[in-house]
């Protein structure tokens, strides 16, 4: 059986993540997943497009900025690994 391409594996991981309950994940894990997903799908954050008006969004933006040096493909791989790791802990 041929290995699945990165896009397919990423989409499958997103489906797995959508099935998880957010409240079951620690906030730092939620932020990491958010940042990896955003970097994977939107690229590097632009502060002018995503203004921060509250503390919650400030944490999200900060998490995204911390990984902005990674490529979209690197983030997809990290996201896939993180989701599969969390799925195994169920």
N, CA, C and O atoms as a CHARMM CRD file, in Angstrom:
* protein
*
  360
    1    1 UNK  N      0.84300  -1.18300   0.00000 PROA 1      0.00000
    2    1 UNK  CA     0.00000   0.00000   0.00000 PROA 1      0.00000
    3    1 UNK  C      0.89000   1.24900   0.00000 PROA 1      0.00000
    4    1 UNK  O      1.76600   1.37500   0.85600 PROA 1      0.00000
    5    2 UNK  N      0.68200   2.16100  -0.93300 PROA 2      0.00000
    6    2 UNK  CA     1.52900   3.35500  -1.00200 PROA 2      0.00000
    7    2 UNK  C      1.28400   4.28600   0.19400 PROA 2      0.00000
    8    2 UNK  O      0.18400   4.35600   0.74200 PROA 2      0.00000
    9    3 UNK  N      2.33600   4.98400   0.56900 PROA 3      0.00000
   10    3 UNK  CA     2.23600   5.92400   1.69000 PROA 3      0.00000
   11    3 UNK  C      1.38100   7.12300   1.27600 PROA 3      0.00000
   12    3 UNK  O      1.46300   7.60000   0.14400 PROA 3      0.00000
   13    4 UNK  N      0.56200   7.59700   2.21400 PROA 4      0.00000
   14    4 UNK  CA    -0.31600   8.73700   1.92900 PROA 4      0.00000
   15    4 UNK  C      0.51200  10.01400   1.86000 PROA 4      0.00000
   16    4 UNK  O      1.52100  10.15300   2.55100 PROA 4      0.00000
   17    5 UNK  N      0.07500  10.93600   1.02300 PROA 5      0.00000
   18    5 UNK  CA     0.79200  12.19900   0.92200 PROA 5      0.00000
   19    5 UNK  C      0.49900  13.07400   2.14900 PROA 5      0.00000
   20    5 UNK  O     -0.43100  12.81300   2.91200 PROA 5      0.00000
   21    6 UNK  N      1.30000  14.09400   2.31000 PROA 6      0.00000
   22    6 UNK  CA     1.22800  14.96000   3.48100 PROA 6      0.00000
   23    6 UNK  C     -0.15300  15.59700   3.63100 PROA 6      0.00000
   24    6 UNK  O     -0.69500  15.64100   4.73600 PROA 6      0.00000
   25    7 UNK  N     -0.72000  16.08500   2.54400 PROA 7      0.00000
   26    7 UNK  CA    -2.03500  16.75500   2.59400 PROA 7      0.00000
   27    7 UNK  C     -3.11500  15.81200   3.10800 PROA 7      0.00000
   28    7 UNK  O     -3.94500  16.19600   3.93200 PROA 7      0.00000
   29    8 UNK  N     -3.09800  14.58600   2.62000 PROA 8      0.00000
   30    8 UNK  CA    -4.09600  13.59000   3.04600 PROA 8      0.00000
   31    8 UNK  C     -3.93200  13.27500   4.52700 PROA 8      0.00000
   32    8 UNK  O     -4.91100  13.23300   5.27200 PROA 8      0.00000
   33    9 UNK  N     -2.69800  13.05600   4.94900 PROA 9      0.00000
   34    9 UNK  CA    -2.45600  12.75300   6.36500 PROA 9      0.00000
   35    9 UNK  C     -2.84600  13.92900   7.25500 PROA 9      0.00000
   36    9 UNK  O     -3.36300  13.73400   8.35500 PROA 9      0.00000
   37   10 UNK  N     -2.59600  15.15900   6.77700 PROA 10     0.00000
   38   10 UNK  CA    -2.96300  16.35300   7.53400 PROA 10     0.00000
   39   10 UNK  C     -4.47700  16.46100   7.66200 PROA 10     0.00000
   40   10 UNK  O     -4.99000  16.73200   8.74800 PROA 10     0.00000
   41   11 UNK  N     -5.19300  16.25300   6.56400 PROA 11     0.00000
   42   11 UNK  CA    -6.65700  16.31800   6.59200 PROA 11     0.00000
   43   11 UNK  C     -7.24200  15.26300   7.52300 PROA 11     0.00000
   44   11 UNK  O     -8.22300  15.52500   8.21900 PROA 11     0.00000
   45   12 UNK  N     -6.65300  14.08400   7.54100 PROA 12     0.00000
   46   12 UNK  CA    -7.10700  13.02500   8.44700 PROA 12     0.00000
   47   12 UNK  C     -6.85400  13.41500   9.90100 PROA 12     0.00000
   48   12 UNK  O     -7.67700  13.13900  10.77300 PROA 12     0.00000
   49   13 UNK  N     -5.72100  14.05200  10.16000 PROA 13     0.00000
   50   13 UNK  CA    -5.41100  14.50300  11.52100 PROA 13     0.00000
   51   13 UNK  C     -6.38400  15.59500  11.96000 PROA 13     0.00000
   52   13 UNK  O     -6.79900  15.62900  13.11800 PROA 13     0.00000
   53   14 UNK  N     -6.74300  16.47700  11.05000 PROA 14     0.00000
   54   14 UNK  CA    -7.71300  17.53600  11.36200 PROA 14     0.00000
   55   14 UNK  C     -9.06200  16.90400  11.71700 PROA 14     0.00000
   56   14 UNK  O     -9.72500  17.34400  12.65600 PROA 14     0.00000
   57   15 UNK  N     -9.46200  15.88700  10.97900 PROA 15     0.00000
   58   15 UNK  CA   -10.71600  15.18600  11.28800 PROA 15     0.00000
   59   15 UNK  C    -10.65600  14.55100  12.67100 PROA 15     0.00000
   60   15 UNK  O    -11.62000  14.62600  13.43200 PROA 15     0.00000
   61   16 UNK  N     -9.52900  13.92700  13.00000 PROA 16     0.00000
   62   16 UNK  CA    -9.35300  13.34600  14.33500 PROA 16     0.00000
   63   16 UNK  C     -9.44100  14.43200  15.40700 PROA 16     0.00000
   64   16 UNK  O    -10.08500  14.24600  16.43900 PROA 16     0.00000
   65   17 UNK  N     -8.79600  15.55400  15.15500 PROA 17     0.00000
   66   17 UNK  CA    -8.79800  16.66100  16.11700 PROA 17     0.00000
   67   17 UNK  C    -10.21100  17.20200  16.32400 PROA 17     0.00000
   68   17 UNK  O    -10.59400  17.53000  17.44700 PROA 17     0.00000
   69   18 UNK  N    -10.97400  17.29300  15.25500 PROA 18     0.00000
   70   18 UNK  CA   -12.34200  17.79700  15.36400 PROA 18     0.00000
   71   18 UNK  C    -13.22700  16.88000  16.19000 PROA 18     0.00000
   72   18 UNK  O    -14.22500  17.32300  16.75800 PROA 18     0.00000
   73   19 UNK  N    -12.86800  15.61400  16.25900 PROA 19     0.00000
   74   19 UNK  CA   -13.63700  14.65600  17.05100 PROA 19     0.00000
   75   19 UNK  C    -13.26200  14.69400  18.53300 PROA 19     0.00000
   76   19 UNK  O    -13.98700  14.15400  19.36900 PROA 19     0.00000
   77   20 UNK  N    -12.15500  15.31900  18.85600 PROA 20     0.00000
   78   20 UNK  CA   -11.70300  15.41800  20.25500 PROA 20     0.00000
   79   20 UNK  C    -12.45600  16.53400  20.96900 PROA 20     0.00000
   80   20 UNK  O    -12.86800  17.52100  20.35900 PROA 20     0.00000
   81   21 UNK  N    -12.62200  16.35200  22.26600 PROA 21     0.00000
   82   21 UNK  CA   -13.23900  17.42300  23.04400 PROA 21     0.00000
   83   21 UNK  C    -12.15100  18.36800  23.52200 PROA 21     0.00000
   84   21 UNK  O    -11.14900  17.94700  24.10100 PROA 21     0.00000
   85   22 UNK  N    -12.35900  19.61900  23.27600 PROA 22     0.00000
   86   22 UNK  CA   -11.36300  20.62500  23.60900 PROA 22     0.00000
   87   22 UNK  C    -11.09200  20.66500  25.10900 PROA 22     0.00000
   88   22 UNK  O     -9.95400  20.87600  25.52700 PROA 22     0.00000
   89   23 UNK  N    -12.12000  20.46500  25.91600 PROA 23     0.00000
   90   23 UNK  CA   -11.95600  20.55500  27.36700 PROA 23     0.00000
   91   23 UNK  C    -11.08000  19.44500  27.93400 PROA 23     0.00000
   92   23 UNK  O    -10.59100  19.55100  29.05900 PROA 23     0.00000
   93   24 UNK  N    -10.87900  18.37500  27.15300 PROA 24     0.00000
   94   24 UNK  CA   -10.04200  17.28500  27.64500 PROA 24     0.00000
   95   24 UNK  C     -8.54700  17.55100  27.44000 PROA 24     0.00000
   96   24 UNK  O     -7.70800  16.79300  27.92700 PROA 24     0.00000
   97   25 UNK  N     -8.21700  18.62500  26.72000 PROA 25     0.00000
   98   25 UNK  CA    -6.81700  18.94300  26.43500 PROA 25     0.00000
   99   25 UNK  C     -6.34300  20.11200  27.29600 PROA 25     0.00000
  100   25 UNK  O     -7.07600  21.08500  27.47200 PROA 25     0.00000
  101   26 UNK  N     -5.13100  20.02800  27.83100 PROA 26     0.00000
  102   26 UNK  CA    -4.58000  21.17100  28.56400 PROA 26     0.00000
  103   26 UNK  C     -4.46900  22.39100  27.64700 PROA 26     0.00000
  104   26 UNK  O     -4.31600  22.25200  26.43400 PROA 26     0.00000
  105   27 UNK  N     -4.54400  23.56000  28.22600 PROA 27     0.00000
  106   27 UNK  CA    -4.53100  24.78300  27.42200 PROA 27     0.00000
  107   27 UNK  C     -3.25400  24.94500  26.60900 PROA 27     0.00000
  108   27 UNK  O     -3.30200  25.44900  25.48600 PROA 27     0.00000
  109   28 UNK  N     -2.11000  24.52700  27.15600 PROA 28     0.00000
  110   28 UNK  CA    -0.87600  24.66700  26.38900 PROA 28     0.00000
  111   28 UNK  C     -0.89100  23.77700  25.15000 PROA 28     0.00000
  112   28 UNK  O     -0.34200  24.14400  24.11100 PROA 28     0.00000
  113   29 UNK  N     -1.51500  22.61700  25.26100 PROA 29     0.00000
  114   29 UNK  CA    -1.64700  21.71600  24.10900 PROA 29     0.00000
  115   29 UNK  C     -2.60100  22.32300  23.08600 PROA 29     0.00000
  116   29 UNK  O     -2.33600  22.27700  21.88500 PROA 29     0.00000
  117   30 UNK  N     -3.70500  22.88800  23.55500 PROA 30     0.00000
  118   30 UNK  CA    -4.64900  23.54000  22.66200 PROA 30     0.00000
  119   30 UNK  C     -3.97300  24.66900  21.88400 PROA 30     0.00000
  120   30 UNK  O     -4.17600  24.80600  20.67800 PROA 30     0.00000
  121   31 UNK  N     -3.17200  25.47300  22.57800 PROA 31     0.00000
  122   31 UNK  CA    -2.48200  26.58200  21.92500 PROA 31     0.00000
  123   31 UNK  C     -1.47300  26.08500  20.89900 PROA 31     0.00000
  124   31 UNK  O     -1.35200  26.65500  19.81500 PROA 31     0.00000
  125   32 UNK  N     -0.75500  25.03100  21.23700 PROA 32     0.00000
  126   32 UNK  CA     0.23600  24.46700  20.31100 PROA 32     0.00000
  127   32 UNK  C     -0.46100  23.95100  19.04900 PROA 32     0.00000
  128   32 UNK  O     -0.00800  24.20900  17.93400 PROA 32     0.00000
  129   33 UNK  N     -1.55400  23.22900  19.23200 PROA 33     0.00000
  130   33 UNK  CA    -2.29900  22.70900  18.07900 PROA 33     0.00000
  131   33 UNK  C     -2.85600  23.84400  17.23700 PROA 33     0.00000
  132   33 UNK  O     -2.81100  23.79400  16.00800 PROA 33     0.00000
  133   34 UNK  N     -3.38000  24.86700  17.89900 PROA 34     0.00000
  134   34 UNK  CA    -3.90500  26.03200  17.18400 PROA 34     0.00000
  135   34 UNK  C     -2.81200  26.66000  16.32700 PROA 34     0.00000
  136   34 UNK  O     -3.01600  26.93600  15.14400 PROA 34     0.00000
  137   35 UNK  N     -1.65200  26.88100  16.93600 PROA 35     0.00000
  138   35 UNK  CA    -0.54900  27.53000  16.23100 PROA 35     0.00000
  139   35 UNK  C     -0.07600  26.68500  15.04600 PROA 35     0.00000
  140   35 UNK  O      0.14800  27.20800  13.95400 PROA 35     0.00000
  141   36 UNK  N      0.07300  25.38300  15.26700 PROA 36     0.00000
  142   36 UNK  CA     0.51200  24.50400  14.18400 PROA 36     0.00000
  143   36 UNK  C     -0.50600  24.48800  13.05000 PROA 36     0.00000
  144   36 UNK  O     -0.13600  24.50300  11.87600 PROA 36     0.00000
  145   37 UNK  N     -1.78200  24.45900  13.40300 PROA 37     0.00000
  146   37 UNK  CA    -2.82800  24.45800  12.37600 PROA 37     0.00000
  147   37 UNK  C     -2.80200  25.76200  11.58400 PROA 37     0.00000
  148   37 UNK  O     -2.83800  25.74400  10.35400 PROA 37     0.00000
  149   38 UNK  N     -2.74000  26.88900  12.28600 PROA 38     0.00000
  150   38 UNK  CA    -2.75700  28.18800  11.60600 PROA 38     0.00000
  151   38 UNK  C     -1.52700  28.36300  10.71500 PROA 38     0.00000
  152   38 UNK  O     -1.64400  28.84700   9.58900 PROA 38     0.00000
  153   39 UNK  N     -0.35000  27.97300  11.21100 PROA 39     0.00000
  154   39 UNK  CA     0.86600  28.09300  10.40800 PROA 39     0.00000
  155   39 UNK  C      0.78400  27.16600   9.19000 PROA 39     0.00000
  156   39 UNK  O      1.27400  27.50100   8.11200 PROA 39     0.00000
  157   40 UNK  N      0.16600  26.00800   9.37200 PROA 40     0.00000
  158   40 UNK  CA     0.01300  25.04100   8.27800 PROA 40     0.00000
  159   40 UNK  C     -0.93500  25.53700   7.20000 PROA 40     0.00000
  160   40 UNK  O     -0.71300  25.29400   6.01400 PROA 40     0.00000
  161   41 UNK  N     -1.98300  26.22500   7.60400 PROA 41     0.00000
  162   41 UNK  CA    -3.02400  26.59900   6.65500 PROA 41     0.00000
  163   41 UNK  C     -2.96500  28.05400   6.20000 PROA 41     0.00000
  164   41 UNK  O     -3.48300  28.38000   5.13100 PROA 41     0.00000
  165   42 UNK  N     -2.33800  28.94700   6.99600 PROA 42     0.00000
  166   42 UNK  CA    -2.30100  30.36900   6.65800 PROA 42     0.00000
  167   42 UNK  C     -0.89200  30.92500   6.49200 PROA 42     0.00000
  168   42 UNK  O     -0.71700  32.05000   6.02200 PROA 42     0.00000
  169   43 UNK  N      0.11500  30.13800   6.87800 PROA 43     0.00000
  170   43 UNK  CA     1.48500  30.64300   6.81000 PROA 43     0.00000
  171   43 UNK  C      1.79300  31.54900   7.99200 PROA 43     0.00000
  172   43 UNK  O      1.06100  31.56500   8.98200 PROA 43     0.00000
  173   44 UNK  N      2.86000  32.28800   7.88400 PROA 44     0.00000
  174   44 UNK  CA     3.32400  33.13800   8.97500 PROA 44     0.00000
  175   44 UNK  C      2.32400  34.23900   9.29800 PROA 44     0.00000
  176   44 UNK  O      1.75500  34.86900   8.40700 PROA 44     0.00000
  177   45 UNK  N      2.12700  34.45100  10.57700 PROA 45     0.00000
  178   45 UNK  CA     1.14500  35.43000  11.05100 PROA 45     0.00000
  179   45 UNK  C      1.55400  36.84700  10.66100 PROA 45     0.00000
  180   45 UNK  O      2.73600  37.19100  10.65000 PROA 45     0.00000
  181   46 UNK  N      0.57000  37.64000  10.34900 PROA 46     0.00000
  182   46 UNK  CA     0.75900  39.05800  10.05000 PROA 46     0.00000
  183   46 UNK  C     -0.00800  39.84100  11.11700 PROA 46     0.00000
  184   46 UNK  O     -1.23800  39.83000  11.13500 PROA 46     0.00000
  185   47 UNK  N      0.71400  40.51100  11.99600 PROA 47     0.00000
  186   47 UNK  CA     0.09900  41.23200  13.11900 PROA 47     0.00000
  187   47 UNK  C     -0.92000  42.26400  12.66300 PROA 47     0.00000
  188   47 UNK  O     -1.84200  42.59300  13.40900 PROA 47     0.00000
  189   48 UNK  N     -0.76800  42.77000  11.46500 PROA 48     0.00000
  190   48 UNK  CA    -1.69900  43.79700  10.97200 PROA 48     0.00000
  191   48 UNK  C     -3.06200  43.20800  10.63400 PROA 48     0.00000
  192   48 UNK  O     -4.07800  43.90000  10.69000 PROA 48     0.00000
  193   49 UNK  N     -3.07600  41.93300  10.28400 PROA 49     0.00000
  194   49 UNK  CA    -4.33600  41.28500   9.91100 PROA 49     0.00000
  195   49 UNK  C     -5.04300  40.71400  11.13300 PROA 49     0.00000
  196   49 UNK  O     -6.27100  40.63500  11.15200 PROA 49     0.00000
  197   50 UNK  N     -4.29700  40.32100  12.13700 PROA 50     0.00000
  198   50 UNK  CA    -4.85900  39.69000  13.32500 PROA 50     0.00000
  199   50 UNK  C     -4.62800  40.57500  14.55600 PROA 50     0.00000
  200   50 UNK  O     -3.75500  40.27700  15.37000 PROA 50     0.00000
  201   51 UNK  N     -5.38700  41.64100  14.69800 PROA 51     0.00000
  202   51 UNK  CA    -5.20500  42.49500  15.86900 PROA 51     0.00000
  203   51 UNK  C     -5.64900  41.77600  17.14900 PROA 51     0.00000
  204   51 UNK  O     -6.53600  40.92400  17.12200 PROA 51     0.00000
  205   52 UNK  N     -5.02700  42.12900  18.24500 PROA 52     0.00000
  206   52 UNK  CA    -5.32900  41.50000  19.52900 PROA 52     0.00000
  207   52 UNK  C     -6.13400  42.46400  20.38000 PROA 52     0.00000
  208   52 UNK  O     -5.68700  43.57100  20.68100 PROA 52     0.00000
  209   53 UNK  N     -7.32600  42.02900  20.76500 PROA 53     0.00000
  210   53 UNK  CA    -8.18500  42.85900  21.58700 PROA 53     0.00000
  211   53 UNK  C     -8.44300  42.27100  22.96800 PROA 53     0.00000
  212   53 UNK  O     -8.98700  42.94700  23.84100 PROA 53     0.00000
  213   54 UNK  N     -8.05800  41.02400  23.16700 PROA 54     0.00000
  214   54 UNK  CA    -8.30300  40.40000  24.46400 PROA 54     0.00000
  215   54 UNK  C     -7.18800  39.41200  24.78900 PROA 54     0.00000
  216   54 UNK  O     -6.38500  39.06300  23.92400 PROA 54     0.00000
  217   55 UNK  N     -7.14700  38.97200  26.02100 PROA 55     0.00000
  218   55 UNK  CA    -6.07700  38.10200  26.49900 PROA 55     0.00000
  219   55 UNK  C     -6.07000  36.75200  25.77200 PROA 55     0.00000
  220   55 UNK  O     -5.00500  36.24100  25.42400 PROA 55     0.00000
  221   56 UNK  N     -7.23300  36.18700  25.54800 PROA 56     0.00000
  222   56 UNK  CA    -7.32200  34.88200  24.87600 PROA 56     0.00000
  223   56 UNK  C     -6.65900  34.93600  23.49900 PROA 56     0.00000
  224   56 UNK  O     -5.85200  34.07100  23.15900 PROA 56     0.00000
  225   57 UNK  N     -6.99900  35.94000  22.72400 PROA 57     0.00000
  226   57 UNK  CA    -6.41600  36.06500  21.38900 PROA 57     0.00000
  227   57 UNK  C     -4.93700  36.42600  21.44300 PROA 57     0.00000
  228   57 UNK  O     -4.18000  36.07400  20.53900 PROA 57     0.00000
  229   58 UNK  N     -4.52200  37.12000  22.49000 PROA 58     0.00000
  230   58 UNK  CA    -3.09500  37.42800  22.65400 PROA 58     0.00000
  231   58 UNK  C     -2.29500  36.14000  22.84100 PROA 58     0.00000
  232   58 UNK  O     -1.21500  35.99300  22.26900 PROA 58     0.00000
  233   59 UNK  N     -2.81600  35.21500  23.63300 PROA 59     0.00000
  234   59 UNK  CA    -2.14100  33.92900  23.82600 PROA 59     0.00000
  235   59 UNK  C     -2.08800  33.14100  22.51800 PROA 59     0.00000
  236   59 UNK  O     -1.06600  32.53500  22.19500 PROA 59     0.00000
  237   60 UNK  N     -3.18200  33.15000  21.77100 PROA 60     0.00000
  238   60 UNK  CA    -3.22400  32.43400  20.49900 PROA 60     0.00000
  239   60 UNK  C     -2.21500  33.02500  19.51300 PROA 60     0.00000
  240   60 UNK  O     -1.48000  32.29300  18.85000 PROA 60     0.00000
  241   61 UNK  N     -2.18800  34.34000  19.42500 PROA 61     0.00000
  242   61 UNK  CA    -1.26600  34.99100  18.50500 PROA 61     0.00000
  243   61 UNK  C      0.18800  34.72800  18.91900 PROA 61     0.00000
  244   61 UNK  O      1.04500  34.48800  18.06800 PROA 61     0.00000
  245   62 UNK  N      0.45500  34.77400  20.21300 PROA 62     0.00000
  246   62 UNK  CA     1.80100  34.51800  20.70800 PROA 62     0.00000
  247   62 UNK  C      2.24800  33.09600  20.36000 PROA 62     0.00000
  248   62 UNK  O      3.38300  32.88600  19.93200 PROA 62     0.00000
  249   63 UNK  N      1.35900  32.12900  20.54400 PROA 63     0.00000
  250   63 UNK  CA     1.69300  30.74400  20.21500 PROA 63     0.00000
  251   63 UNK  C      2.01900  30.61000  18.73300 PROA 63     0.00000
  252   63 UNK  O      2.95900  29.90900  18.35800 PROA 63     0.00000
  253   64 UNK  N      1.24600  31.28000  17.89700 PROA 64     0.00000
  254   64 UNK  CA     1.46000  31.23700  16.44900 PROA 64     0.00000
  255   64 UNK  C      2.77900  31.91100  16.08600 PROA 64     0.00000
  256   64 UNK  O      3.52400  31.40500  15.24600 PROA 64     0.00000
  257   65 UNK  N      3.06800  33.04200  16.70900 PROA 65     0.00000
  258   65 UNK  CA     4.31300  33.76200  16.42300 PROA 65     0.00000
  259   65 UNK  C      5.53500  32.93500  16.80800 PROA 65     0.00000
  260   65 UNK  O      6.56900  33.00700  16.14400 PROA 65     0.00000
  261   66 UNK  N      5.42100  32.14900  17.87800 PROA 66     0.00000
  262   66 UNK  CA     6.55300  31.35200  18.34300 PROA 66     0.00000
  263   66 UNK  C      6.99300  30.28900  17.33800 PROA 66     0.00000
  264   66 UNK  O      8.14800  29.86400  17.35500 PROA 66     0.00000
  265   67 UNK  N      6.09300  29.86000  16.47400 PROA 67     0.00000
  266   67 UNK  CA     6.46600  28.83200  15.49200 PROA 67     0.00000
  267   67 UNK  C      6.51900  29.39500  14.07500 PROA 67     0.00000
  268   67 UNK  O      6.57700  28.63600  13.10700 PROA 67     0.00000
  269   68 UNK  N      6.50000  30.69700  13.95000 PROA 68     0.00000
  270   68 UNK  CA     6.46100  31.31900  12.62400 PROA 68     0.00000
  271   68 UNK  C      7.72100  31.04100  11.79000 PROA 68     0.00000
  272   68 UNK  O      7.72300  31.26800  10.58000 PROA 68     0.00000
  273   69 UNK  N      8.77000  30.56000  12.42000 PROA 69     0.00000
  274   69 UNK  CA     9.99000  30.23100  11.68700 PROA 69     0.00000
  275   69 UNK  C      9.89700  28.88000  10.96900 PROA 69     0.00000
  276   69 UNK  O     10.75100  28.55300  10.14500 PROA 69     0.00000
  277   70 UNK  N      8.85700  28.09500  11.28600 PROA 70     0.00000
  278   70 UNK  CA     8.68800  26.77800  10.67700 PROA 70     0.00000
  279   70 UNK  C      7.91300  26.88500   9.36900 PROA 70     0.00000
  280   70 UNK  O      7.06400  27.76200   9.20900 PROA 70     0.00000
  281   71 UNK  N      8.20900  25.99700   8.45000 PROA 71     0.00000
  282   71 UNK  CA     7.48300  25.98700   7.17900 PROA 71     0.00000
  283   71 UNK  C      6.09700  25.37600   7.37600 PROA 71     0.00000
  284   71 UNK  O      5.82600  24.73600   8.39200 PROA 71     0.00000
  285   72 UNK  N      5.23400  25.58100   6.40000 PROA 72     0.00000
  286   72 UNK  CA     3.89000  25.01200   6.46000 PROA 72     0.00000
  287   72 UNK  C      3.95500  23.48000   6.51100 PROA 72     0.00000
  288   72 UNK  O      3.20100  22.85400   7.25500 PROA 72     0.00000
  289   73 UNK  N      4.84100  22.88400   5.73200 PROA 73     0.00000
  290   73 UNK  CA     4.96800  21.42600   5.72900 PROA 73     0.00000
  291   73 UNK  C      5.50100  20.89800   7.05600 PROA 73     0.00000
  292   73 UNK  O      5.04300  19.86600   7.54600 PROA 73     0.00000
  293   74 UNK  N      6.46800  21.60300   7.63800 PROA 74     0.00000
  294   74 UNK  CA     6.98500  21.18900   8.94400 PROA 74     0.00000
  295   74 UNK  C      5.86300  21.21600   9.98500 PROA 74     0.00000
  296   74 UNK  O      5.74600  20.30800  10.80800 PROA 74     0.00000
  297   75 UNK  N      5.05300  22.25200   9.93800 PROA 75     0.00000
  298   75 UNK  CA     3.95000  22.37500  10.89900 PROA 75     0.00000
  299   75 UNK  C      2.90700  21.29100  10.68500 PROA 75     0.00000
  300   75 UNK  O      2.33400  20.78000  11.64800 PROA 75     0.00000
  301   76 UNK  N      2.66000  20.93900   9.43900 PROA 76     0.00000
  302   76 UNK  CA     1.70600  19.86500   9.17200 PROA 76     0.00000
  303   76 UNK  C      2.20100  18.55500   9.77000 PROA 76     0.00000
  304   76 UNK  O      1.42700  17.82000  10.38400 PROA 76     0.00000
  305   77 UNK  N      3.48300  18.26200   9.59400 PROA 77     0.00000
  306   77 UNK  CA     4.06000  17.03200  10.17300 PROA 77     0.00000
  307   77 UNK  C      3.95600  17.05000  11.69800 PROA 77     0.00000
  308   77 UNK  O      3.57900  16.05000  12.30800 PROA 77     0.00000
  309   78 UNK  N      4.29100  18.18300  12.30900 PROA 78     0.00000
  310   78 UNK  CA     4.21500  18.29700  13.76400 PROA 78     0.00000
  311   78 UNK  C      2.77300  18.17600  14.25900 PROA 78     0.00000
  312   78 UNK  O      2.51900  17.56800  15.29900 PROA 78     0.00000
  313   79 UNK  N      1.84400  18.74900  13.52300 PROA 79     0.00000
  314   79 UNK  CA     0.42300  18.67000  13.87100 PROA 79     0.00000
  315   79 UNK  C     -0.04200  17.20900  13.81000 PROA 79     0.00000
  316   79 UNK  O     -0.71200  16.72800  14.72300 PROA 79     0.00000
  317   80 UNK  N      0.31400  16.52000  12.74300 PROA 80     0.00000
  318   80 UNK  CA    -0.06100  15.11300  12.57400 PROA 80     0.00000
  319   80 UNK  C      0.48700  14.28300  13.73000 PROA 80     0.00000
  320   80 UNK  O     -0.23700  13.47800  14.31600 PROA 80     0.00000
  321   81 UNK  N      1.76300  14.47700  14.05800 PROA 81     0.00000
  322   81 UNK  CA     2.38900  13.74100  15.16100 PROA 81     0.00000
  323   81 UNK  C      1.67800  14.02400  16.47700 PROA 81     0.00000
  324   81 UNK  O      1.41100  13.10200  17.24800 PROA 81     0.00000
  325   82 UNK  N      1.37000  15.28900  16.74000 PROA 82     0.00000
  326   82 UNK  CA     0.72100  15.66800  17.99200 PROA 82     0.00000
  327   82 UNK  C     -0.67100  15.05100  18.10800 PROA 82     0.00000
  328   82 UNK  O     -1.03400  14.53400  19.16400 PROA 82     0.00000
  329   83 UNK  N     -1.43700  15.10200  17.04800 PROA 83     0.00000
  330   83 UNK  CA    -2.78800  14.55300  17.06700 PROA 83     0.00000
  331   83 UNK  C     -2.75300  13.04600  17.25900 PROA 83     0.00000
  332   83 UNK  O     -3.53100  12.50700  18.04700 PROA 83     0.00000
  333   84 UNK  N     -1.87100  12.36300  16.55700 PROA 84     0.00000
  334   84 UNK  CA    -1.77700  10.91400  16.71000 PROA 84     0.00000
  335   84 UNK  C     -1.30500  10.54300  18.11100 PROA 84     0.00000
  336   84 UNK  O     -1.75300   9.54200  18.66800 PROA 84     0.00000
  337   85 UNK  N     -0.42200  11.32300  18.67500 PROA 85     0.00000
  338   85 UNK  CA     0.03500  11.08200  20.03800 PROA 85     0.00000
  339   85 UNK  C     -1.12500  11.23800  21.03200 PROA 85     0.00000
  340   85 UNK  O     -1.28400  10.42500  21.94200 PROA 85     0.00000
  341   86 UNK  N     -1.92100  12.27900  20.84900 PROA 86     0.00000
  342   86 UNK  CA    -3.07600  12.49300  21.72600 PROA 86     0.00000
  343   86 UNK  C     -4.12900  11.42900  21.52600 PROA 86     0.00000
  344   86 UNK  O     -4.77900  11.01500  22.48600 PROA 86     0.00000
  345   87 UNK  N     -4.31000  10.98000  20.30000 PROA 87     0.00000
  346   87 UNK  CA    -5.30900   9.95900  19.99700 PROA 87     0.00000
  347   87 UNK  C     -4.94700   8.62500  20.65300 PROA 87     0.00000
  348   87 UNK  O     -5.83000   7.88300  21.08400 PROA 87     0.00000
  349   88 UNK  N     -3.66500   8.32400  20.72900 PROA 88     0.00000
  350   88 UNK  CA    -3.20800   7.07500  21.35400 PROA 88     0.00000
  351   88 UNK  C     -3.41900   7.08400  22.86000 PROA 88     0.00000
  352   88 UNK  O     -3.54200   6.02400  23.47400 PROA 88     0.00000
  353   89 UNK  N     -3.46300   8.27300  23.46500 PROA 89     0.00000
  354   89 UNK  CA    -3.63800   8.39400  24.91500 PROA 89     0.00000
  355   89 UNK  C     -5.07500   8.17400  25.36200 PROA 89     0.00000
  356   89 UNK  O     -5.34400   8.01900  26.55300 PROA 89     0.00000
  357   90 UNK  N     -5.98300   8.16200  24.42000 PROA 90     0.00000
  358   90 UNK  CA    -7.41100   7.97200  24.75000 PROA 90     0.00000
  359   90 UNK  C     -7.65200   6.64000  25.38800 PROA 90     0.00000
  360   90 UNK  O     -8.79000   6.31500  25.72900 PROA 90     0.00000
